[in-house]
Amino acid sequence: MIKQLASPSVCVVDDEKIDYEPILAALNDMHVSCVHLLGNNVDQLPAEPFKRVQLVFLDLHLNGTTGKGAASHTANVFRRIVSPTTAPIVVVIWSKYAKDKAPHDAGGEGEETEADLFKKTLLEAEPGYKGRVIFVEMAKPMAKDRKGNWGDTLKQEIENALKDQAAVEVLWAWDSMVKDAVAGVSEGLTTVAADHAIKANIELKDSLNHTLARLAQAQGENDVNEHTAPSHLMAVLGQLLADQLEHSDGIASLTAHGAWLAEKPSGAPPDGFAAQVNSLLLTAALTTGGAPFVPGTVYGLNSTDNFATIFGKDVASLIQVCCDRKTTGDDWTNGVKPVVIELSPVCDVAQNYRANAFLLGGLIVPVALKKLIKRGDAFITLPALKLRSTGPDFPVQDCLLVFCHRYKATVSQATVPAWLVPWFRLRELPTSSIRNLQAAQSARVGYVLLQD
């Protein structure tokens, strides 16, 4: 149970007591919780790198060497502590020798400093840190040069080292708001459970068990068992958390950043920027371990033989109808690929009410062919997005999804046919937009009338 708490946001890596004690004391005075690691013995480092660390105070010389030897050791320690998928990470280089020139006989090259040598060594060993790590430097004077109340000076130095990081400050403020929202959910549930514990004359831990079990059962209704109950509980807690965030007072902490957030950035964004952001906003990784045919899942086809059996028309007709010209060229025919998406209501799946999986057919289209996509009430096209993974005969690239409301089918929900390949998942809101338009298309009224 205690392992669930083992994910610090602040980490101090230093092997000299005379140096790490003051910084730990300064952080403690500022009420910042952190983990301290000596870094001189790799066997005492975490078994897995921390994935939620945000700030690292790092000494460069952890094994008594300088130059390349020190840089290699410290880079290895850093890789064992910080996951390369974590971002943004602010690394405060806190070393008495950071600005010293790395000696040639210890791996230095020309005028590079010990700090520069470490950065180069780290990025060569793990390129994944590039663009994710923000390096800043903070003075670490020799013990004999620390005058007066050095603890107060150190606290100010920490503040100075972290200034001018507006975007990072916003993300850290948001992280704090999320934690406050989690605490708010826990507080509300505990209040209810505590009241029940008093009335039922039971311990709080037992009352909390009852409270969470009842929430899972209320969400799942007729589909609650040991396998489905955790996901039902997650759904309820997610709703409570979202409400806490939407009505949080913590947004006041972002007020100071309103001006630059509202200002349109100068210069045009790089090519593909919007598609990459849309990928983050609209798509997610596949859900594993759940029921077959999770709503929002987009499937590629590794064979088109069974498509007509399910949809009543073949893939060639789908490719033709989605093209805005009478005769498709090779660029369109060879460039686009068929996909289907599952659109069942989430509540039906969660409560095991779904009788069949509901599929809608469409195409995935390279962004270069955007102008050839058919427009009209029978079609819905999502904005350009960058794929996160390759699909059947379709590499990672910027693309669009177009679905035709005429190509709809129901199949058994028991298993996903082998010819359908789960590719990625649309988040619930874009999935709902397709689902709602499909419902409106199916409900449209046609009637005959005469015009004078």
C-alpha positions as CSV (number, residue, x, y, z in Angstrom):
1,M,0.0,0.0,0.0
2,I,2.8,2.4,0.9
3,K,4.3,2.0,-2.6
4,Q,1.4,4.0,-4.0
5,L,2.9,7.1,-2.3
6,A,6.4,6.5,-3.8
7,S,6.3,9.1,-6.5
8,P,7.8,12.4,-5.5
9,S,7.5,15.6,-7.4
10,V,10.8,17.1,-6.0
11,C,14.1,15.2,-5.7
12,V,17.5,16.2,-4.3
13,V,20.5,14.2,-5.5
14,D,23.7,15.0,-3.6
15,D,26.2,12.9,-1.7
16,E,27.8,15.4,0.6
17,K,26.0,16.0,3.9
18,I,27.4,19.5,4.3
19,D,25.6,20.4,1.0
20,Y,22.4,18.4,1.0
21,E,21.4,19.1,4.6
22,P,21.0,22.9,4.0
23,I,18.9,22.5,0.9
24,L,16.7,19.9,2.5
25,A,16.2,22.3,5.4
26,A,15.4,25.2,3.0
27,L,12.8,23.1,1.2
28,N,11.4,22.0,4.5
29,D,11.1,25.6,5.6
30,M,9.2,26.3,2.4
31,H,6.9,23.2,3.2
32,V,8.1,21.5,0.0
33,S,8.2,17.7,0.4
34,C,11.0,15.9,-1.4
35,V,13.0,12.7,-1.7
36,H,16.8,12.8,-1.1
37,L,19.1,10.3,-2.9
38,L,22.8,10.2,-2.4
39,G,23.4,9.0,-6.0
40,N,26.8,7.5,-5.2
41,N,25.5,3.9,-5.3
42,V,23.3,2.9,-8.3
43,D,22.1,-0.2,-6.4
44,Q,20.3,2.1,-3.9
45,L,18.4,4.0,-6.6
46,P,14.7,3.3,-7.4
47,A,13.9,0.1,-9.2
48,E,11.8,2.1,-11.7
49,P,12.3,5.8,-12.6
50,F,9.9,8.3,-11.1
51,K,7.2,9.3,-13.5
52,R,5.8,12.3,-11.7
53,V,9.0,14.1,-10.7
54,Q,8.9,17.8,-11.7
55,L,11.9,19.4,-10.0
56,V,15.4,17.9,-9.5
57,F,18.3,19.5,-7.6
58,L,21.3,17.7,-9.0
59,D,24.9,17.7,-7.9
60,L,27.2,16.9,-10.8
61,H,29.9,15.0,-8.9
62,L,28.6,12.0,-7.1
63,N,31.4,9.5,-7.2
64,G,34.5,11.6,-6.5
65,T,35.6,12.0,-10.2
66,T,35.5,14.9,-12.6
67,G,35.1,15.3,-16.4
68,K,33.6,12.4,-18.4
69,G,33.7,9.9,-15.5
70,A,31.6,12.2,-13.4
71,A,29.3,13.1,-16.3
72,S,28.7,9.4,-17.2
73,H,28.0,8.4,-13.6
74,T,25.6,11.3,-12.9
75,A,23.8,10.8,-16.2
76,N,23.3,7.1,-15.3
77,V,22.0,8.1,-11.9
78,F,19.6,10.6,-13.5
79,R,18.3,8.0,-15.9
80,R,17.5,5.7,-13.0
81,I,15.6,8.5,-11.2
82,V,13.7,10.4,-13.9
83,S,11.6,8.8,-16.6
84,P,12.3,10.2,-20.1
85,T,8.6,10.4,-20.7
86,T,8.1,12.8,-17.8
87,A,7.8,16.5,-18.7
88,P,8.4,19.2,-18.2
89,I,11.3,18.5,-15.8
90,V,13.2,21.4,-14.3
91,V,16.7,20.3,-13.4
92,V,18.6,22.7,-11.1
93,I,22.3,22.0,-11.5
94,W,23.6,22.7,-8.0
95,S,27.3,22.1,-8.1
96,K,30.4,23.9,-6.8
97,Y,32.2,23.0,-10.1
98,A,29.5,23.4,-12.7
99,K,31.2,26.3,-14.5
100,D,34.7,24.7,-14.3
101,K,36.2,23.7,-17.6
102,A,36.2,19.9,-18.1
103,P,39.8,18.7,-18.2
104,H,40.9,17.2,-21.5
105,D,42.4,14.2,-19.8
106,A,39.0,13.5,-18.2
107,G,36.9,13.6,-21.4
108,G,36.5,17.4,-21.7
109,E,36.5,19.0,-25.2
110,G,37.8,22.5,-25.5
111,E,35.9,25.2,-23.6
112,E,32.9,23.1,-22.4
113,T,32.1,23.3,-18.7
114,E,31.4,20.4,-16.4
115,A,27.7,21.3,-16.6
116,D,27.9,21.3,-20.5
117,L,29.7,17.9,-20.5
118,F,27.0,16.4,-18.2
119,K,24.1,17.7,-20.4
120,K,25.8,16.3,-23.6
121,T,26.5,13.0,-22.0
122,L,22.9,12.7,-20.7
123,L,21.3,13.5,-24.0
124,E,23.6,11.1,-25.9
125,A,22.7,8.3,-23.5
126,E,19.0,9.1,-23.6
127,P,17.8,11.3,-26.5
128,G,14.3,11.1,-25.0
129,Y,15.2,13.9,-22.6
130,K,15.8,16.3,-25.4
131,G,13.1,19.0,-25.4
132,R,11.6,17.7,-22.2
133,V,14.3,18.8,-19.6
134,I,14.8,22.5,-18.7
135,F,18.3,23.0,-17.2
136,V,19.0,25.9,-14.9
137,E,22.0,26.5,-12.6
138,M,22.1,27.6,-9.0
139,A,25.2,28.7,-7.1
140,K,26.7,26.3,-4.5
141,P,29.4,28.2,-2.7
142,M,32.1,26.4,-0.7
143,A,31.2,25.9,3.0
144,K,33.7,28.5,4.1
145,D,32.0,31.1,1.8
146,R,28.5,30.7,3.2
147,K,28.0,33.9,5.1
148,G,25.3,35.0,7.6
149,N,21.9,33.2,7.6
150,W,22.7,31.0,4.6
151,G,19.4,29.2,4.9
152,D,17.4,32.3,4.0
153,T,19.9,33.0,1.2
154,L,19.4,29.5,-0.1
155,K,15.7,29.9,-0.2
156,Q,16.0,33.0,-2.2
157,E,18.4,31.3,-4.6
158,I,15.9,28.6,-5.2
159,E,13.2,31.1,-6.0
160,N,15.6,32.9,-8.4
161,A,16.6,29.7,-10.1
162,L,13.0,28.9,-10.9
163,K,11.9,32.3,-12.1
164,D,11.0,33.1,-15.7
165,Q,9.3,29.7,-16.2
166,A,5.8,30.9,-16.8
167,A,4.4,27.9,-18.6
168,V,6.0,25.5,-16.1
169,E,4.4,27.5,-13.3
170,V,1.0,27.2,-14.9
171,L,1.4,23.4,-15.3
172,W,2.6,23.1,-11.7
173,A,-0.4,25.2,-10.5
174,W,-2.7,23.0,-12.4
175,D,-1.0,19.9,-10.9
176,S,-1.7,21.4,-7.5
177,M,-5.3,22.1,-8.4
178,V,-5.7,18.4,-9.4
179,K,-4.3,17.3,-6.1
180,D,-6.6,19.6,-4.3
181,A,-9.5,18.3,-6.3
182,V,-8.5,14.7,-5.3
183,A,-8.4,15.8,-1.7
184,G,-11.8,17.3,-2.1
185,V,-13.3,14.1,-3.5
186,S,-11.7,12.1,-0.6
187,E,-13.0,14.7,1.9
188,G,-16.5,14.4,0.6
189,L,-16.6,10.7,0.6
190,T,-15.0,10.5,4.0
191,T,-17.7,12.9,5.4
192,V,-20.4,10.7,4.1
193,A,-18.7,7.5,5.4
194,A,-17.9,9.1,8.8
195,D,-21.6,9.9,9.3
196,H,-22.6,6.4,8.3
197,A,-19.9,4.9,10.6
198,I,-21.4,6.8,13.6
199,K,-24.9,5.8,12.9
200,A,-24.0,2.1,12.1
201,N,-21.5,1.9,15.0
202,I,-18.7,0.7,12.8
203,E,-15.2,1.8,12.1
204,L,-14.5,4.4,9.5
205,K,-12.4,2.0,7.3
206,D,-15.4,-0.3,7.1
207,S,-17.8,2.5,6.3
208,L,-15.5,3.7,3.5
209,N,-15.5,0.2,2.1
210,H,-19.3,0.3,2.1
211,T,-19.5,3.7,0.5
212,L,-17.2,2.9,-2.4
213,A,-18.8,-0.5,-2.9
214,R,-22.3,1.2,-3.1
215,L,-20.9,3.8,-5.6
216,A,-19.5,1.0,-7.9
217,Q,-22.8,-0.9,-7.7
218,A,-24.9,2.2,-8.4
219,Q,-22.9,2.9,-11.5
220,G,-22.8,-0.7,-12.8
221,E,-26.4,-1.5,-11.9
222,N,-27.0,-5.0,-13.3
223,D,-23.3,-5.5,-14.3
224,V,-21.3,-5.6,-11.2
225,N,-18.8,-8.3,-10.4
226,E,-15.2,-8.5,-9.3
227,H,-13.9,-7.8,-12.8
228,T,-16.2,-4.9,-13.7
229,A,-16.6,-3.1,-10.3
230,P,-13.2,-1.3,-10.4
231,S,-14.1,0.4,-13.7
232,H,-17.5,1.4,-12.4
233,L,-15.9,3.0,-9.4
234,M,-13.4,4.8,-11.6
235,A,-16.2,6.2,-13.6
236,V,-17.9,7.7,-10.5
237,L,-14.7,9.1,-9.1
238,G,-13.8,10.6,-12.4
239,Q,-17.1,12.5,-12.5
240,L,-16.6,13.8,-8.9
241,L,-13.0,14.8,-9.8
242,A,-14.1,16.7,-12.9
243,D,-16.7,18.6,-10.9
244,Q,-14.2,19.6,-8.3
245,L,-11.8,20.9,-10.9
246,E,-14.5,22.8,-12.8
247,H,-15.6,24.6,-9.7
248,S,-12.2,25.0,-8.1
249,D,-11.1,28.1,-6.3
250,G,-7.5,27.2,-7.3
251,I,-7.9,28.9,-10.7
252,A,-7.1,32.1,-8.8
253,S,-3.5,30.9,-8.8
254,L,-3.4,31.3,-12.6
255,T,-4.6,34.9,-12.6
256,A,-1.1,36.3,-12.9
257,H,-0.7,34.5,-16.1
258,G,-3.9,35.7,-17.8
259,A,-2.1,38.3,-20.0
260,W,0.3,36.1,-21.8
261,L,-2.2,33.2,-22.0
262,A,-4.6,35.6,-23.8
263,E,-2.0,37.1,-26.1
264,K,-1.8,35.5,-29.5
265,P,1.7,34.0,-29.9
266,S,3.8,35.8,-32.5
267,G,4.7,34.0,-35.7
268,A,3.0,31.1,-37.4
269,P,3.1,27.7,-35.6
270,P,5.3,25.1,-37.2
271,D,3.8,22.8,-39.8
272,G,1.8,20.0,-38.3
273,F,1.5,21.7,-34.9
274,A,-2.3,21.8,-35.0
275,A,-2.5,18.1,-36.0
276,Q,-0.2,17.1,-33.2
277,V,-2.3,19.0,-30.6
278,N,-5.5,17.6,-32.1
279,S,-4.0,14.1,-31.6
280,L,-3.6,14.9,-27.9
281,L,-7.1,16.4,-27.6
282,L,-9.1,13.9,-29.7
283,T,-7.3,10.6,-29.5
284,A,-6.1,8.3,-26.8
285,A,-4.4,4.9,-26.4
286,L,-6.4,1.7,-26.8
287,T,-8.3,0.5,-23.7
288,T,-7.0,-2.9,-22.6
289,G,-8.5,-5.5,-20.4
290,G,-12.1,-4.3,-20.9
291,A,-15.1,-5.5,-22.9
292,P,-14.6,-6.2,-26.6
293,F,-15.6,-3.2,-28.8
294,V,-14.9,-0.3,-26.5
295,P,-16.8,2.8,-27.7
296,G,-14.7,5.2,-29.7
297,T,-12.2,2.5,-30.8
298,V,-11.1,3.0,-34.4
299,Y,-10.3,-0.2,-36.3
300,G,-8.3,-0.7,-39.4
301,L,-8.9,-3.6,-41.8
302,N,-6.3,-6.2,-42.5
303,S,-8.7,-7.7,-45.0
304,T,-11.6,-6.3,-46.9
305,D,-13.3,-9.6,-47.7
306,N,-15.8,-9.5,-44.9
307,F,-16.7,-5.8,-45.1
308,A,-19.5,-6.2,-47.6
309,T,-21.0,-9.1,-45.5
310,I,-21.3,-6.7,-42.5
311,F,-22.1,-3.4,-44.2
312,G,-24.0,-4.6,-47.4
313,K,-21.6,-2.7,-49.7
314,D,-17.9,-3.3,-50.5
315,V,-15.0,-1.1,-49.5
316,A,-14.6,0.2,-53.1
317,S,-18.0,1.8,-52.9
318,L,-17.1,3.5,-49.5
319,I,-13.9,4.8,-51.1
320,Q,-15.9,6.2,-54.0
321,V,-18.7,7.7,-52.1
322,C,-16.4,9.6,-49.7
323,C,-14.5,11.2,-52.7
324,D,-15.6,14.6,-54.0
325,R,-15.2,13.7,-57.6
326,K,-17.0,11.4,-59.9
327,T,-14.0,9.2,-60.8
328,T,-11.4,8.5,-58.1
329,G,-7.8,8.7,-59.1
330,D,-5.0,6.5,-58.0
331,D,-3.8,9.1,-55.5
332,W,-7.2,8.8,-53.6
333,T,-7.8,5.1,-54.1
334,N,-4.3,4.1,-53.0
335,G,-3.8,6.8,-50.4
336,V,-6.9,6.4,-48.2
337,K,-7.7,3.3,-46.1
338,P,-11.0,2.0,-44.7
339,V,-11.7,2.2,-41.0
340,V,-14.7,1.6,-38.7
341,I,-15.5,3.0,-35.3
342,E,-17.6,1.6,-32.5
343,L,-20.4,4.0,-31.4
344,S,-22.4,2.3,-28.7
345,P,-23.5,4.5,-25.8
346,V,-21.0,4.2,-23.0
347,C,-23.7,3.7,-20.4
348,D,-25.0,0.6,-22.3
349,V,-21.6,-0.9,-22.3
350,A,-20.8,-0.1,-18.7
351,Q,-24.1,-1.6,-17.5
352,N,-24.0,-4.6,-19.9
353,Y,-27.2,-3.5,-21.8
354,R,-25.6,-3.6,-25.2
355,A,-27.1,-6.3,-27.4
356,N,-24.7,-5.7,-30.3
357,A,-21.7,-3.6,-31.2
358,F,-22.6,-0.7,-33.4
359,L,-20.1,0.1,-36.2
360,L,-19.8,3.1,-38.6
361,G,-17.7,2.9,-41.7
362,G,-15.3,5.6,-42.9
363,L,-11.9,6.3,-44.3
364,I,-8.6,7.6,-42.9
365,V,-7.2,10.2,-45.3
366,P,-3.7,11.7,-45.6
367,V,-3.9,15.4,-45.1
368,A,-2.6,16.0,-48.6
369,L,-5.9,14.6,-49.9
370,K,-8.0,16.8,-47.7
371,K,-9.6,18.8,-50.6
372,L,-11.0,15.6,-52.1
373,I,-13.1,14.6,-49.1
374,K,-16.9,14.6,-49.9
375,R,-19.0,17.1,-47.9
376,G,-22.6,16.8,-47.0
377,D,-25.1,15.8,-44.3
378,A,-24.2,12.1,-44.8
379,F,-20.5,12.7,-43.9
380,I,-18.6,13.9,-40.9
381,T,-15.0,14.8,-41.0
382,L,-12.8,15.3,-38.0
383,P,-10.0,17.9,-37.9
384,A,-6.5,16.9,-39.0
385,L,-4.6,14.9,-36.4
386,K,-1.2,13.2,-36.2
387,L,-1.4,9.5,-35.7
388,R,0.3,8.0,-32.7
389,S,0.9,4.6,-34.3
390,T,0.9,2.9,-37.6
391,G,-2.2,1.0,-38.8
392,P,-2.8,-1.6,-41.5
393,D,-0.8,-0.3,-44.5
394,F,-1.0,3.2,-43.2
395,P,2.1,4.9,-41.6
396,V,2.2,7.5,-38.9
397,Q,1.3,10.8,-40.5
398,D,-1.0,13.8,-40.4
399,C,-4.5,12.6,-41.5
400,L,-8.2,13.1,-41.3
401,L,-11.1,10.8,-40.4
402,V,-14.2,10.9,-42.5
403,F,-17.2,8.7,-41.7
404,C,-20.3,8.1,-43.9
405,H,-23.5,7.7,-42.0
406,R,-24.9,5.3,-44.7
407,Y,-22.3,2.7,-43.8
408,K,-23.6,1.4,-40.4
409,A,-23.8,-2.1,-39.1
410,T,-24.3,-4.2,-36.0
411,V,-22.2,-7.2,-35.1
412,S,-21.9,-9.5,-32.2
413,Q,-20.3,-7.8,-29.2
414,A,-18.8,-11.1,-28.0
415,T,-15.4,-10.9,-29.9
416,V,-13.7,-8.6,-32.3
417,P,-13.4,-10.3,-35.7
418,A,-9.9,-11.1,-36.8
419,W,-10.2,-8.8,-39.8
420,L,-10.7,-5.8,-37.6
421,V,-7.5,-4.4,-36.1
422,P,-7.8,-2.1,-33.0
423,W,-5.8,1.0,-33.9
424,F,-6.5,3.9,-31.5
425,R,-9.4,5.4,-29.6
426,L,-11.3,8.6,-30.0
427,R,-12.0,10.3,-26.7
428,E,-15.6,10.4,-25.6
429,L,-16.5,14.0,-26.8
430,P,-15.5,13.5,-30.4
431,T,-17.0,10.0,-30.3
432,S,-20.3,11.6,-29.0
433,S,-20.2,14.2,-31.8
434,I,-20.2,11.3,-34.4
435,R,-22.8,9.3,-32.4
436,N,-25.1,12.3,-32.2
437,L,-24.9,13.2,-35.9
438,Q,-25.5,9.6,-36.7
439,A,-28.6,9.6,-34.6
440,A,-29.8,12.8,-36.3
441,Q,-29.1,11.4,-39.7
442,S,-31.1,8.2,-38.9
443,A,-34.0,10.2,-37.6
444,R,-34.3,12.6,-40.5
445,V,-37.7,12.9,-42.2
446,G,-38.3,12.7,-45.9
447,Y,-41.7,13.6,-47.4
448,V,-43.3,14.4,-50.8
449,L,-44.7,17.9,-51.6
450,L,-45.6,19.8,-54.7
451,Q,-44.3,23.3,-55.5
452,D,-46.5,25.8,-57.3
